[in-house]
Amino acid sequence: MMRLFDAHCHLQDPRIASAAPHLIRSAMDSGVLRFAVNGVSEKDWHVVKQMSEDHPCVVPCFGLHPWFVGERSPDWFELMKEFFRNTPSAAVGEVGLDKGSHGKKIDFGTQVDVFRQQLELAKDLNRPVSVHCVRAFGELLEIMQSIGPFPAGVILHSYLGSAEMVPALAKFGSYFSFSGFLTFMNLQKAKQMLKAVPRERILLETDAPDALPKLNVHSLQWVPGDNCVPQELQDRQGNLDMCFPRHHASDDLGDTSNLPKETLNHPANIRSVLGYVASLLEIPEEELAEISYKNAMHLFSYPGSKVLTE
């Protein structure tokens, strides 16, 4: 079986946290051996830590996401450092900059200040850091240039930037992680960008429960009990009857663009991301799986890491 490493997800998200043990088992049955679970605010760092203690396959990450910088407490940074002191296996994330439709509602100067603090902490700790960047790659590169390089690595999660930005970002230690959001990108631009990324810098992720790939509904797995998914699709999941040439109402759905945007993403869908990225790179899925797995294992093998001894 192919080995896969989900380089960025949110299994602690309240939408799926109660189902996380089942989702982890199901994804592991599909070949996913590790999950980098990223906290987004002070409210969920303890959940990430507990999940890491309960599941050896979970790599904990603590970060303050740009969407939540306005909700931080006066002592947020000291609290974050305490979590790292008490969790030697942790990486940094999710942090970042956002000028998108949601991010533009949040003061960008504050985003920059909070991001710089966390980026400097990641460098001081010599840990990889998972970065969210939406419409702010110019500012991101300037900040990385002023603080970097980052020998422990910077994970540009769900990367949708241009091919032209890749060399400059890679120079400062960036890895490029691809999720289901890539399926929404213009096909030719996606191909051009993917082929600009050095093979030793490619990662795969799900960003679950978000980033549901825009692919055929029958190629994906579903989060149990997700009300956005027709019951017939959930019933057919893993059902041998679906092999028979029998018409079902769900056959008319086509791809996931016909489902509500709130539909949840299952971490096992990294297999679909793998297939899509491999097709654009024109290489076998097995080859890409091994490349991305080895890259993630290298990146997350810092002192104290859970994966260091593998």
C-alpha positions as CSV (number, residue, x, y, z in Angstrom):
1,M,0.0,0.0,0.0
2,M,1.2,3.5,-0.8
3,R,2.3,5.6,2.2
4,L,0.8,9.0,2.6
5,F,1.3,11.9,5.1
6,D,-1.4,14.5,5.5
7,A,0.8,17.5,5.9
8,H,-2.0,19.9,7.1
9,C,-5.4,19.2,8.5
10,H,-7.8,20.2,11.3
11,L,-9.1,17.1,12.9
12,Q,-9.8,19.1,16.1
13,D,-12.3,21.3,14.2
14,P,-15.6,21.2,16.2
15,R,-17.4,20.1,13.0
16,I,-15.5,16.7,13.0
17,A,-13.7,16.4,16.4
18,S,-16.2,13.9,17.8
19,A,-15.7,11.7,14.6
20,A,-11.9,12.1,14.6
21,P,-11.1,8.6,15.9
22,H,-13.2,7.0,13.1
23,L,-11.8,9.4,10.5
24,I,-8.3,8.6,11.5
25,R,-8.9,4.8,11.4
26,S,-10.6,5.1,8.0
27,A,-7.8,7.3,6.5
28,M,-5.1,5.0,7.9
29,D,-6.9,2.1,6.1
30,S,-6.3,4.1,2.9
31,G,-2.6,4.4,3.6
32,V,-2.4,7.7,5.5
33,L,0.2,7.1,8.2
34,R,0.6,10.6,9.7
35,F,-1.6,13.7,10.2
36,A,-0.2,17.1,11.0
37,V,-3.1,18.6,12.9
38,N,-3.0,22.4,13.1
39,G,-4.5,24.5,15.8
40,V,-5.9,27.9,14.9
41,S,-6.4,29.8,18.2
42,E,-6.0,29.6,21.9
43,K,-9.4,27.9,22.1
44,D,-8.3,24.7,20.4
45,W,-4.6,24.2,21.3
46,H,-5.5,22.0,24.2
47,V,-7.7,19.8,21.9
48,V,-4.8,19.4,19.5
49,K,-2.5,18.5,22.3
50,Q,-4.9,15.9,23.7
51,M,-5.5,14.4,20.2
52,S,-1.8,14.0,19.8
53,E,-1.6,12.2,23.1
54,D,-4.5,9.9,22.2
55,H,-3.2,9.1,18.6
56,P,0.5,8.4,17.9
57,C,-0.1,9.2,14.2
58,V,-1.0,12.8,15.0
59,V,1.7,15.5,14.8
60,P,0.5,18.5,16.9
61,C,0.9,22.0,15.6
62,F,0.1,25.2,17.5
63,G,-0.6,28.5,15.8
64,L,-2.8,31.6,15.7
65,H,-4.5,31.8,12.4
66,P,-4.9,35.3,10.8
67,W,-8.7,35.0,11.0
68,F,-8.6,34.8,14.8
69,V,-5.9,37.5,15.6
70,G,-8.7,39.8,16.9
71,E,-9.8,37.3,19.5
72,R,-6.4,36.7,21.0
73,S,-5.8,37.3,24.7
74,P,-3.2,39.7,26.1
75,D,-1.1,36.7,27.1
76,W,-1.6,34.6,23.9
77,F,2.1,34.5,23.0
78,E,3.3,33.4,26.4
79,L,0.6,30.7,26.4
80,M,1.7,29.5,23.0
81,K,5.3,29.2,24.1
82,E,4.1,27.3,27.2
83,F,2.4,24.8,24.9
84,F,5.6,24.3,23.0
85,R,7.6,23.8,26.2
86,N,5.1,21.2,27.3
87,T,4.8,19.5,23.9
88,P,8.3,18.7,22.4
89,S,6.7,17.0,19.5
90,A,4.9,20.1,18.2
91,A,5.4,22.1,15.0
92,V,4.1,25.6,14.4
93,G,0.9,26.3,12.6
94,E,-1.5,27.5,11.3
95,V,-0.2,31.0,11.0
96,G,-0.3,33.5,8.1
97,L,-1.6,36.4,6.2
98,D,-4.9,36.9,4.5
99,K,-6.2,39.6,2.1
100,G,-9.1,37.5,0.8
101,S,-12.8,38.1,1.3
102,H,-12.6,37.0,4.9
103,G,-9.2,38.3,5.7
104,K,-9.8,41.8,4.5
105,K,-12.2,42.3,7.4
106,I,-9.2,41.9,9.8
107,D,-6.6,44.6,10.3
108,F,-3.7,43.6,8.1
109,G,-1.1,45.4,10.2
110,T,-2.2,43.3,13.2
111,Q,-2.0,40.2,11.0
112,V,1.6,41.1,10.1
113,D,2.6,41.7,13.7
114,V,1.2,38.4,14.9
115,F,2.6,36.5,12.0
116,R,6.1,37.9,12.4
117,Q,6.1,36.9,16.1
118,Q,5.1,33.3,15.2
119,L,7.5,33.1,12.3
120,E,10.4,34.2,14.6
121,L,9.3,31.7,17.2
122,A,9.4,28.9,14.6
123,K,12.9,29.9,13.6
124,D,14.0,30.1,17.3
125,L,12.5,26.6,18.0
126,N,13.9,25.2,14.8
127,R,10.5,23.8,13.9
128,P,8.6,23.8,10.6
129,V,5.8,26.3,10.3
130,S,2.6,25.9,8.4
131,V,1.6,29.1,6.6
132,H,-1.8,30.3,5.3
133,C,-1.4,32.9,2.6
134,V,-4.3,34.4,0.6
135,R,-3.5,37.3,-1.9
136,A,-0.5,38.3,0.2
137,F,2.4,36.5,-1.4
138,G,4.4,39.7,-2.0
139,E,4.1,40.6,1.7
140,L,4.9,37.0,2.7
141,L,8.1,37.0,0.7
142,E,9.2,40.3,2.2
143,I,8.7,39.1,5.7
144,M,10.5,35.8,5.0
145,Q,13.4,37.7,3.5
146,S,13.7,39.8,6.6
147,I,13.5,36.9,9.1
148,G,14.8,33.9,7.1
149,P,16.1,31.7,5.8
150,F,14.2,28.8,7.5
151,P,16.3,25.6,7.6
152,A,13.5,23.8,9.5
153,G,11.1,24.6,6.6
154,V,8.0,26.7,5.8
155,I,5.0,24.8,4.6
156,L,2.9,26.9,2.2
157,H,-0.3,25.0,2.9
158,S,-2.9,24.7,0.1
159,Y,-0.5,26.6,-2.2
160,L,-2.3,28.4,-5.0
161,G,0.3,31.0,-5.8
162,S,2.0,31.6,-9.1
163,A,4.7,29.5,-10.8
164,E,6.8,32.6,-10.9
165,M,6.8,32.9,-7.0
166,V,8.1,29.4,-6.5
167,P,11.9,29.9,-6.8
168,A,12.0,32.9,-4.5
169,L,9.9,31.2,-1.9
170,A,11.8,27.9,-2.1
171,K,15.1,29.8,-1.6
172,F,14.0,30.7,1.9
173,G,13.0,27.1,2.9
174,S,9.5,26.8,1.6
175,Y,7.7,23.6,0.9
176,F,4.6,23.6,-1.3
177,S,1.6,21.6,0.0
178,F,-1.4,20.8,-2.2
179,S,-5.0,20.2,-1.2
180,G,-8.3,19.8,-2.8
181,F,-8.4,23.6,-3.4
182,L,-6.0,22.9,-6.4
183,T,-8.9,21.3,-8.2
184,F,-10.6,24.8,-8.4
185,M,-7.5,26.4,-10.0
186,N,-7.3,26.9,-13.8
187,L,-5.9,23.6,-15.2
188,Q,-3.1,25.1,-17.2
189,K,-2.0,27.5,-14.4
190,A,-2.0,24.6,-12.0
191,K,0.1,22.4,-14.3
192,Q,2.6,25.3,-14.8
193,M,2.9,25.9,-11.1
194,L,3.2,22.3,-10.1
195,K,6.0,21.7,-12.6
196,A,7.9,24.7,-11.2
197,V,8.0,23.1,-7.7
198,P,11.2,21.1,-7.0
199,R,10.2,17.4,-6.4
200,E,11.9,17.5,-3.0
201,R,9.6,20.4,-1.9
202,I,6.2,18.8,-2.7
203,L,3.7,17.9,0.1
204,L,0.1,16.7,0.0
205,E,-2.6,17.5,2.5
206,T,-6.4,17.6,2.9
207,D,-7.0,20.7,5.1
208,A,-9.9,18.5,6.3
209,P,-12.7,19.3,7.1
210,D,-12.3,22.0,4.4
211,A,-10.9,21.9,0.8
212,L,-13.3,19.2,-0.4
213,P,-11.8,18.4,-3.9
214,K,-13.9,19.4,-6.9
215,L,-14.0,15.9,-8.3
216,N,-16.6,13.2,-9.1
217,V,-18.7,12.4,-6.0
218,H,-18.1,8.7,-6.4
219,S,-14.3,9.1,-6.1
220,L,-14.5,10.5,-2.5
221,Q,-15.2,9.5,1.0
222,W,-17.7,11.2,3.3
223,V,-17.7,12.3,6.9
224,P,-20.4,10.1,8.6
225,G,-23.5,12.0,9.4
226,D,-22.7,15.0,7.2
227,N,-26.2,16.4,6.4
228,C,-24.8,18.0,3.2
229,V,-24.2,14.6,1.6
230,P,-27.2,12.7,0.2
231,Q,-27.9,9.6,2.3
232,E,-27.6,7.5,-0.8
233,L,-24.0,8.6,-1.3
234,Q,-23.2,7.8,2.3
235,D,-24.9,4.4,2.1
236,R,-23.0,3.5,-1.1
237,Q,-19.6,4.4,0.5
238,G,-17.7,1.2,0.4
239,N,-20.7,-0.8,-0.7
240,L,-20.0,-3.5,-3.2
241,D,-23.4,-2.9,-4.8
242,M,-22.0,0.3,-6.4
243,C,-20.0,-2.0,-8.7
244,F,-23.1,-3.1,-10.5
245,P,-24.4,-1.0,-13.5
246,R,-27.5,0.3,-11.8
247,H,-28.6,3.9,-12.0
248,H,-28.8,5.9,-8.7
249,A,-30.1,9.4,-8.2
250,S,-26.6,10.4,-6.9
251,D,-25.2,9.5,-10.3
252,D,-26.7,12.8,-11.6
253,L,-24.7,14.9,-9.1
254,G,-21.5,14.8,-11.1
255,D,-18.8,16.6,-9.1
256,T,-18.8,18.1,-5.7
257,S,-19.7,21.6,-7.1
258,N,-23.3,20.4,-6.9
259,L,-23.1,19.8,-3.2
260,P,-23.4,22.6,-0.6
261,K,-20.2,24.6,0.1
262,E,-20.4,23.5,3.8
263,T,-19.9,19.8,2.8
264,L,-17.2,18.3,5.0
265,N,-13.9,16.8,3.7
266,H,-12.7,13.4,4.9
267,P,-8.9,13.0,5.5
268,A,-9.0,9.9,3.4
269,N,-9.6,12.1,0.4
270,I,-5.9,12.8,0.3
271,R,-5.9,9.8,-2.1
272,S,-7.9,11.9,-4.6
273,V,-5.6,14.8,-4.2
274,L,-2.7,12.5,-4.9
275,G,-4.4,11.2,-8.1
276,Y,-5.1,14.7,-9.3
277,V,-1.6,16.1,-8.6
278,A,0.0,13.0,-10.2
279,S,-2.1,13.4,-13.3
280,L,-1.0,17.1,-13.7
281,L,2.6,16.2,-13.1
282,E,2.3,13.2,-15.5
283,I,3.9,10.8,-13.1
284,P,2.6,7.6,-11.4
285,E,0.6,8.0,-8.2
286,E,3.0,5.6,-6.5
287,E,5.9,7.7,-7.3
288,L,4.3,10.9,-6.1
289,A,3.1,9.2,-2.9
290,E,6.6,8.2,-2.0
291,I,8.1,11.6,-2.9
292,S,5.6,13.5,-0.8
293,Y,5.8,11.0,2.1
294,K,9.6,11.2,2.3
295,N,9.5,15.0,2.0
296,A,7.0,15.2,4.9
297,M,9.0,12.7,7.0
298,H,12.1,14.8,6.5
299,L,10.4,18.0,7.4
300,F,8.8,16.7,10.5
301,S,11.9,14.9,11.8
302,Y,13.1,17.7,14.2
303,P,14.4,17.0,17.7
304,G,11.6,15.7,19.9
305,S,9.4,14.8,16.9
306,K,7.2,11.7,16.9
307,V,8.5,10.7,13.5
308,L,12.2,11.1,14.2
309,T,12.8,7.5,15.0
310,E,10.9,6.0,12.0
